[in-house]
């Protein structure tokens, strides 16, 4: 199974949203099936076969999540990020301002689903392969 250190090494190669598809490929190679990112503090739980799970520590001080999701504005920020115009910490700030509390990457389905604080899906996107 995979370790947090292996995942950190793969994540270290990600500088902008444009690097995301290569990161996903690295995770697939490690055996990761999916992961949840908690926007409030950056914790991530990674899932593998047979209910295997490892979680990271928080990555930054807690940031507040807007009570109401703004899907349209979030899509604008997401497009900017995927175009390489913002770094990961900025994207997390943008997500919080838009009411995104977490996102779940399903590597099997190759989707990324963004949720509000009520765990309601706000946006589901296909991950480019």
C-alpha positions in Angstrom: 0.0 0.0 0.0 1.0 3.6 -0.3 2.3 6.0 2.4 1.8 9.7 3.1 5.5 10.2 2.2 4.9 8.7 -1.3 1.9 10.9 -1.8 3.8 14.0 -0.6 6.5 13.3 -3.2 3.9 13.1 -6.0 2.2 16.3 -4.7 5.5 18.1 -4.6 5.6 18.1 -8.4 2.3 20.0 -8.6 2.9 23.7 -9.0 -0.4 24.8 -10.6 -3.8 23.3 -11.6 -2.2 22.5 -15.0 -0.1 19.8 -13.2 -3.2 18.0 -11.8 -3.6 15.3 -14.5 0.0 14.1 -14.0 -0.5 14.1 -10.2 -3.6 11.8 -10.7 -1.5 9.5 -12.8 1.2 9.3 -10.0 -1.6 8.5 -7.5 -2.9 5.7 -9.7 0.6 4.3 -9.9 0.7 4.2 -6.1 -2.7 2.4 -5.8 -4.8 5.4 -4.6 -8.4 5.0 -5.5 -9.6 8.4 -4.3 -9.2 11.1 -1.8 -11.1 13.8 0.1 -9.6 17.3 0.6 -11.0 19.4 3.5 -10.8 23.0 2.5 -10.9 24.4 6.1 -7.4 23.3 7.0 -6.1 21.3 4.0 -6.3 17.8 5.5 -6.5 15.0 3.0 -7.7 11.4 3.4 -6.5 9.0 0.7 -8.3 5.7 0.0 -7.0 2.4 -1.5 -8.1 -1.2 -1.8 -9.5 -3.1 1.1 -10.6 0.0 3.0 -7.0 1.1 3.3 -6.8 4.8 4.3 -4.1 7.3 5.3 -4.6 10.9 6.2 -2.3 14.0 6.1 -2.0 16.5 8.8 -3.6 19.9 8.4 -1.6 22.1 5.9 -2.6 25.6 7.1 -4.4 27.5 9.7 -8.2 27.2 9.5 -10.0 29.3 7.0 -13.7 30.0 7.1 -16.0 28.5 4.5 -18.8 30.8 3.2 -22.2 29.7 4.3 -23.7 29.9 0.8 -22.0 28.3 -2.2 -21.4 30.5 -5.3 -21.1 28.0 -8.1 -20.6 30.5 -10.9 -17.8 32.3 -9.1 -16.2 29.1 -8.1 -16.2 27.9 -11.7 -14.4 31.1 -12.7 -11.7 30.5 -10.0 -11.5 26.8 -11.0 -10.8 27.7 -14.6 -8.2 30.2 -13.6 -6.5 27.6 -11.4 -6.6 24.9 -14.1 -5.1 27.3 -16.5 -2.1 27.7 -14.2 -3.0 31.3 -13.0 -3.1 30.4 -9.3 -1.2 28.2 -6.9 -2.8 25.7 -4.6 -3.1 27.9 -1.4 -4.8 30.6 -3.5 -7.2 28.0 -5.0 -8.1 26.8 -1.4 -8.8 30.4 -0.4 -11.0 30.9 -3.5 -12.9 27.6 -2.8 -13.6 28.7 0.8 -14.9 32.1 -0.3 -17.2 30.4 -2.7 -18.6 28.0 0.0 -16.7 24.9 -1.1 -16.0 22.9 2.1 -14.4 19.8 0.5 -13.7 18.0 -2.7 -13.6 14.3 -3.5 -11.5 12.9 -6.2 -12.7 9.5 -7.4 -9.8 8.1 -9.4 -11.9 5.1 -10.6 -14.6 7.3 -12.1 -12.1 10.0 -12.9 -14.3 12.7 -11.4 -13.8 15.5 -8.9 -16.9 16.6 -6.9 -16.9 19.8 -5.0 -19.3 20.0 -1.9 -20.7 22.7 0.3 -20.7 22.6 4.1 -24.0 20.5 4.0 -22.2 17.9 1.9 -24.3 18.9 -1.1 -22.5 18.4 -4.5 -22.0 21.9 -6.1 -20.0 20.8 -9.1 -18.9 17.5 -10.6 -16.2 17.6 -13.2 -14.5 15.0 -15.3 -10.7 14.7 -14.7 -8.7 15.0 -17.9 -6.7 11.9 -18.7 
